[in-house]
Amino acid sequence: MKKLVDLIRGFSGVPVAVLGDLMLDRYVCGHATRISQEAPVPVVQVQRQNNVPGGAANVARNILSLGGQTEVFGITGRDTDGKILKKLLQDAGGGVTGMVCAMEAVTTVKMRILASNQQIVRVDYEQPDQITESHRGALLERLENYLATGSCHALILEDYAKGIFTADFMVEIVRIAHRHGVEVALDPHPTHPFDVKGLKFMTPNRLEAFALAGMPFVHGIGSPEHDLPLRRVGEELLRRWEPEMLLITLGAEGIALYFRDGRSPVFIPTQARRVFDVSGAGDTVMATMALALSAGASPQEAAIIANHAAGVVVGYVGTRAIEAAELCDALKTTV
């Protein structure tokens, strides 16, 4: 436990960049005490509203809250929501010179309406088809300039299928990163089976992993180490994508960590004590895993730390970043 806590303290100042689909998460909260006369839906009397970084921006937010440093690369619209998102990242200490503000694009916003902490509906604002090759070219140029400074340990790619990533674009990103000695991690989207090579690790959840492997989804059996369909999926993804490591998040069953070099898989049980909201948990796992590896943790140590981090954030309503101190406290009470 002491070693894991020391590793978390070693996150301080570790530079991990993030490139991907940037979003703004908006929470509209209130009470619902009656049904509308216009339709059989609750009427929510709004009491408060707040905005937090979402998508790839939430990964950056977690890196910062854990003590690391980050430069954010992505595309927003030249709109009010884009300005809000940029300021939120700047106020948290993130670098934003990698953010491309596109006149033609609309900033992706996920608005969740909650009544008494219960989500009633989610409203999405997005136009992924407005991202062009010109926008991607601008991102690559900014990424190249940043990595050339030699101040980055790792690069996280966050694919939410909101328009940034194509197979060729992802291949070029990995090529640039490798040229500057930077390792790349990917949180993939199941609709993008790009099979890109050269990844340090990738982190699909169970549903995404089966989809990316092209296999029918099968629910867990409560024992990942004896889950043959899961093992086949892991083997297939290692064969197709060839990452050094494959970390599959399994919800209530924890985490499964597979290795390309033939080492035996590692299975880590969940540490969640209560689950109110799983949104953003995968972002927390990715940020924590990348930071831990960059800080010198072994793959198993990094996965254990990331698993504890996810166990903390699912205990809160809404997308939430985890602080280094509370992650240390969580480890001390369970390890």
Buried (B, 14 or more C-beta within 10 A) or exposed (E): EEEBBEBBEBBEEBBBBBBBBBBBBBBBBBBBEEEEEEEEEBBBEEEEEEBBBBBBBBBBBBBBBBBBBBBBBBBBBEBEBBBBBBEBBEEBBBBBEBBBBBEEBBBBBBBBBBBEEEBBEEEEBBBBEBBBEEBBEBBBEBBBEBBEEEEBBBBBBBBBBBBBBBEEBBBBBBEBBBEBEBBBBBBBBBEBBBEBEBBBBBBBBBEBBBBBBEBEEBEBEEEBEEBEBBBBBBBBBBEBBBBBBBBBBBBEBBBBBBBBEEEEBBBBEBBBEEBEBBBBBBBBBBBBBBBBBBBEBEBEBBBBBBBBBBBBBBBBBBBBBBBBEBBBBBBEEEB
